[in-house]
Amino acid sequence: MPANHRKHALTALIALPTLLLTGCGYGSKAVEDADPKAAGGKKVDGLDEVKLGYFPNVTHATPLVGLRDGGPIAKELGGTKVSTQVFNAGPSAIEALNAKAVDMTWVGPSPANNGYIKSGGKNLRIVSGATSGGASLVVNPDKVKSLGDLKGKKIATPQLGNTQDVALLHYLRTKGTKVNPETGEGATSVLRQDNKEIPTTFQQGGIDGAWVPEPTASTLVAKGGKVLLDEKKLWKDGKFVTTNLVVRQDFLKKHPAAVEAVLRGSVAANAWITKHPEAAKKHINEALRRDAGKPLPTSVLDDAFSHIDVTDDPLAPTLKKQAANATSAGLLKKPTLTNIYDLTPLNKILKSQGKPPLPETPQPPK
């Protein structure tokens, strides 16, 4: 694939079986090429390029800011070019990782869990956190009055098996609402639809609500929706992993210096976002204009940004719980997450900056 066409936006909604990620392609179309210019100098690990994936979501603030021209990720990679690919949901990003279309990608915890388990623990490692929070159930207040009013309603999620899809299915199950996890049919109907399409479907009355990440949640609010449940309320201290950075195991083994360079850029991006939130929002909106087709209104961007926290910590205990939730929802069987993390490179970077190391590995859910 030519370098000037490596940036893509996912357009195909993919049907996945119970264990997910089998036998399906990741359809895409080219969008404006905005790969950051190489900083120049020596190539890291002698690589001509490193292929990185991310989503056009506010919950992917780390890459949206870190991959800008002159940003810290390109700077850390020196003469090695960054090629990017843009996805709209996690299962497709994991599929691209498996196909070696990307070397590393920012992705939600449920697709990372699914991909790791499906491959028998052989395809990926989580090497860093990126974002906590930034997901909500938003509804049409005229149709859904309360959380007890979801039966008989149609609720959207971005893709079968993505992080918000798991969250919705698990929540419905805890309330005694039966839904077929594959088809979405049940007492509450679950519609899997692209994040970009959900606001239009919502406005046209095709769905009664959606469990979605930012900025889709805030966009629905701007169109008359009401936040029925901020997912933070379901987690201790309001913290739960929304976005992690994962790497192909073979790439980590062959090119550890390149992985460390991306991680240094990611850590630097998170620190910069925390210190410069207003400037960060401008960079995020420019990236959304480029990758999603248009920028967000200021009020929507402000609202979306207020619901996320950038973090280097992958919040391992919450990933463990999300795997258990996917199992209870019928999307996973016998989840084993031992060795899903390799935080050695990240801890090396944190130690060099005088920061405490992070716990390496969670125990698999029982």
C-alpha positions in Angstrom: 0.0 0.0 0.0 1.5 3.4 -0.9 2.5 5.5 2.0 0.2 8.3 1.1 -2.8 6.0 1.5 -2.0 4.4 4.8 -4.5 6.6 6.7 -8.0 5.1 6.5 -11.4 5.4 8.1 -13.4 2.3 8.7 -16.6 2.1 6.8 -17.7 -1.5 7.0 -19.7 -2.7 10.0 -18.5 -6.3 10.6 -20.6 -9.1 12.0 -18.6 -11.2 14.5 -19.4 -14.5 16.1 -19.4 -15.2 19.8 -15.6 -15.3 20.3 -15.2 -12.4 17.8 -12.5 -11.6 15.3 -12.8 -14.6 13.0 -12.8 -14.5 9.2 -13.7 -10.9 8.6 -12.1 -8.1 6.8 -11.6 -4.5 7.9 -13.1 -2.4 5.1 -11.7 1.1 4.9 -11.5 4.1 2.6 -8.7 6.6 2.2 -9.0 10.0 3.8 -6.8 13.1 3.8 -3.2 12.0 4.5 -2.0 13.7 7.6 0.7 11.4 8.8 3.1 13.5 10.9 6.3 14.4 9.2 9.4 12.5 10.3 11.5 14.5 12.7 14.6 13.6 11.0 17.9 12.1 12.2 18.7 8.5 12.8 16.0 5.8 12.2 15.0 3.9 15.3 15.9 0.2 15.0 16.7 0.9 11.4 13.0 1.0 10.6 11.7 3.0 7.6 8.3 3.3 9.2 6.2 2.4 12.2 2.5 1.8 11.6 0.1 3.1 14.3 -3.6 2.9 14.6 -6.1 5.0 16.5 -9.8 6.2 16.5 -11.2 9.7 15.7 -12.6 9.9 19.3 -11.9 12.3 22.2 -11.1 9.1 24.2 -8.0 8.8 21.9 -6.7 12.2 22.9 -3.2 10.7 23.4 -2.6 9.9 19.7 -4.7 12.8 18.4 -2.3 15.2 20.2 0.8 13.1 20.1 0.7 12.4 16.4 0.4 16.0 15.3 3.2 17.5 13.1 6.0 18.3 15.4 4.4 16.2 18.2 6.3 14.0 20.6 5.7 10.6 19.0 7.3 11.6 15.7 10.0 13.4 17.5 10.9 10.3 19.5 11.0 8.2 16.3 13.5 10.5 14.6 14.1 9.5 11.0 11.6 6.7 11.2 8.3 7.7 9.5 5.0 7.3 11.2 2.2 5.8 9.1 -1.3 5.9 10.5 -4.6 4.1 10.1 -7.8 5.4 11.6 -10.5 3.0 12.9 -14.0 3.6 14.2 -14.2 0.6 16.6 -11.8 -1.8 18.4 -12.5 -5.2 16.8 -11.5 -3.9 13.4 -8.3 -2.4 14.9 -7.4 -5.7 16.4 -8.0 -7.4 13.1 -5.7 -5.0 11.4 -3.1 -5.7 14.1 -3.4 -9.4 13.5 -2.9 -8.8 9.8 0.2 -6.7 10.4 -1.5 -3.7 8.8 -0.5 -1.8 12.0 2.3 -2.5 14.5 0.7 -0.8 17.4 -2.7 0.7 18.0 -4.7 2.6 20.6 -7.8 0.5 21.4 -10.4 -0.2 24.0 -10.0 -3.0 26.7 -12.7 -5.3 25.4 -11.3 -5.7 21.9 -7.8 -6.1 23.4 -9.1 -8.9 25.7 -11.0 -10.5 22.8 -8.0 -10.5 20.5 -5.6 -11.8 23.2 -7.9 -14.6 24.2 -8.9 -15.6 20.7 -5.2 -15.9 19.7 -4.3 -17.9 22.8 -2.3 -15.1 24.1 0.0 -14.9 21.1 -0.9 -11.8 19.2 -0.6 -8.7 21.4 0.6 -7.1 24.6 -0.8 -4.0 26.3 2.1 -1.7 26.9 0.5 1.5 28.3 -2.7 3.2 29.3 -4.1 6.2 27.5 -7.6 7.3 28.7 -10.0 6.7 31.6 -13.7 7.5 31.4 -15.5 9.2 28.5 -18.4 6.8 27.9 -22.1 7.3 28.6 -25.6 6.0 27.9 -27.5 8.8 26.3 -31.2 8.5 25.5 -34.1 10.4 24.0 -35.8 11.7 27.2 -39.2 11.6 25.5 -38.9 7.8 25.0 -36.7 6.7 27.9 -37.6 8.2 31.3 -35.3 6.1 33.5 -32.9 3.2 33.7 -35.8 1.0 34.4 -37.4 2.0 31.1 -35.0 0.3 28.7 -37.1 -2.8 27.9 -38.7 -2.5 24.5 -36.2 0.2 23.5 -33.5 0.2 20.8 -30.1 1.2 22.0 -27.0 1.6 19.8 -23.3 0.7 20.4 -20.4 1.3 18.0 -19.6 -2.3 17.1 -20.3 -5.9 18.3 -17.7 -6.7 20.9 -16.4 -3.2 21.4 -15.9 -1.8 24.9 -19.3 0.1 25.0 -21.1 -2.9 23.5 -19.8 -5.1 26.4 -20.7 -2.4 28.9 -24.3 -2.2 27.7 -24.8 -6.0 27.4 -23.4 -6.5 30.9 -25.5 -3.8 32.4 -28.7 -5.1 30.8 -27.9 -8.6 32.1 -27.4 -7.3 35.7 -30.9 -5.8 35.4 -32.4 -9.1 34.2 -32.9 -8.0 30.6 -32.1 -10.8 28.2 -30.3 -10.0 24.9 -28.7 -12.3 22.4 -25.1 -11.1 22.4 -24.5 -11.9 18.8 -27.7 -10.6 17.1 -28.6 -7.9 19.7 -32.2 -9.2 19.7 -34.0 -9.3 23.0 -36.1 -7.5 25.5 -34.0 -4.5 24.7 -32.7 -4.3 21.1 -29.0 -3.6 20.7 -28.1 -2.0 17.3 -24.4 -2.0 16.3 -23.7 1.1 14.2 -20.7 3.3 13.3 -20.1 6.1 15.7 -20.3 8.6 12.8 -23.8 7.3 11.9 -25.3 7.1 15.4 -26.2 10.8 15.9 -28.1 10.9 12.6 -30.0 7.7 13.4 -30.8 9.1 16.9 -32.1 12.4 15.4 -34.2 10.5 12.9 -35.8 8.4 15.7 -34.2 5.1 14.5 -32.8 4.5 18.0 -33.9 5.5 21.5 -30.4 5.9 22.9 -26.8 4.8 22.6 -24.0 3.7 24.9 -21.1 5.4 23.2 -17.7 7.1 23.8 -16.8 10.7 23.5 -17.4 12.8 21.5 -20.4 10.8 20.3 -22.1 11.0 23.7 -21.8 14.8 23.9 -22.9 15.1 20.3 -26.1 13.2 21.2 -26.7 15.5 24.1 -26.3 18.5 21.8 -29.0 17.0 19.6 -31.5 16.8 22.5 -30.3 13.6 24.2 -30.0 13.2 28.0 -27.2 11.3 29.8 -29.0 8.6 31.6 -25.9 7.0 32.9 -22.3 8.2 32.9 -20.3 4.9 33.0 -18.0 6.4 35.7 -20.8 5.8 38.2 -20.3 2.1 37.7 -16.6 2.1 38.7 -14.7 2.7 42.0 -13.5 6.2 42.2 -15.0 6.8 38.7 -11.9 5.3 37.0 -12.0 2.6 34.3 -9.8 2.0 31.3 -11.3 3.3 28.0 -8.2 3.3 25.8 -4.9 1.3 26.0 -1.9 1.1 23.7 -1.2 -2.4 22.4 1.6 -3.8 20.2 2.0 -6.9 18.2 4.2 -9.4 20.1 6.5 -10.0 17.2 7.0 -6.3 16.7 7.8 -5.8 20.4 10.3 -8.6 20.2 12.0 -7.5 17.0 11.9 -3.7 17.6 11.9 -2.9 21.3 13.6 0.5 20.7 10.8 1.6 18.4 8.2 0.5 21.0 10.0 2.5 23.6 10.1 5.5 21.3 6.4 5.4 20.8 5.8 5.0 24.5 8.1 8.0 25.3 6.0 10.0 22.9 2.8 8.8 24.5 3.9 9.7 28.0 5.0 13.1 26.8 1.7 13.7 25.0 -0.3 12.8 28.1 1.8 15.1 30.3 1.4 17.9 27.7 -2.4 17.4 27.5 -2.7 17.6 31.3 -0.6 20.8 31.4 -2.2 22.5 28.4 -5.9 21.4 28.2 -7.1 24.3 26.0 -4.3 23.9 23.5 -4.9 20.1 23.5 -8.5 20.6 22.7 -7.6 22.6 19.6 -5.3 19.9 18.4 -7.9 17.3 19.1 -10.5 19.2 17.1 -8.2 19.7 14.2 -7.6 15.9 14.1 -11.3 15.2 14.3 -11.9 17.6 11.4 -9.3 15.7 9.4 -10.2 12.2 10.4 -14.0 12.4 11.0 -14.8 15.0 8.3 -15.6 18.0 10.5 -14.6 19.6 13.8 -16.9 19.6 16.9 -18.7 22.7 18.1 -16.9 24.3 21.0 -19.6 23.4 23.5 -19.6 19.7 22.4 -15.8 19.5 22.5 -15.6 21.1 26.0 -18.2 18.7 27.3 -16.6 15.6 25.8 -13.1 16.6 27.0 -14.4 17.1 30.5 -15.4 13.5 30.8 -12.0 12.0 30.1 -8.7 11.7 31.9 -5.5 10.9 30.1 -3.3 8.4 32.0 -0.2 6.3 31.4 -1.7 3.7 33.8 -3.6 1.0 32.0 -5.8 0.5 35.1 -5.3 -3.3 35.0 -7.9 -4.2 37.7 -10.6 -2.6 35.6 -9.6 -4.5 32.5 -9.9 -7.7 34.5 -13.4 -6.7 35.5 -14.3 -5.8 31.9 -13.2 -9.3 30.8 -15.5 -10.7 33.4 -18.3 -8.5 32.2 -17.8 -9.8 28.6 -18.0 -13.3 29.9 -21.2 -12.7 31.8 -22.6 -11.0 28.7 -21.9 -14.1 26.6 -19.1 -12.6 24.5 -16.2 -14.5 26.0 -15.6 -18.0 27.3 -12.9 -18.9 29.8 -11.0 -15.6 29.7 -7.3 -16.0 30.6 -5.4 -12.7 30.7 -2.1 -13.9 32.2 0.7 -12.0 30.4 -1.5 -9.7 28.5 0.6 -6.8 29.8 4.2 -6.0 29.2 4.8 -2.8 31.1 8.6 -3.2 31.3 9.3 -0.6 28.6 6.8 1.9 30.2 8.2 1.4 33.7 11.7 2.0 32.3 10.5 5.3 31.0 8.6 6.3 34.1 11.6 5.4 36.3 13.9 7.6 34.2 11.4 10.5 34.9 11.4 9.8 38.6 7.9 8.4 38.6 6.8 5.2 40.4 6.4 2.0 38.3 3.1 0.4 37.6 1.9 -3.1 38.6 2.8 -5.5 35.8 0.1 -8.1 35.5 -3.5 -8.6 36.8 -4.7 -12.0 37.7 -7.2 -13.5 35.3 -10.8 -13.2 36.4 -12.4 -16.1 38.1 
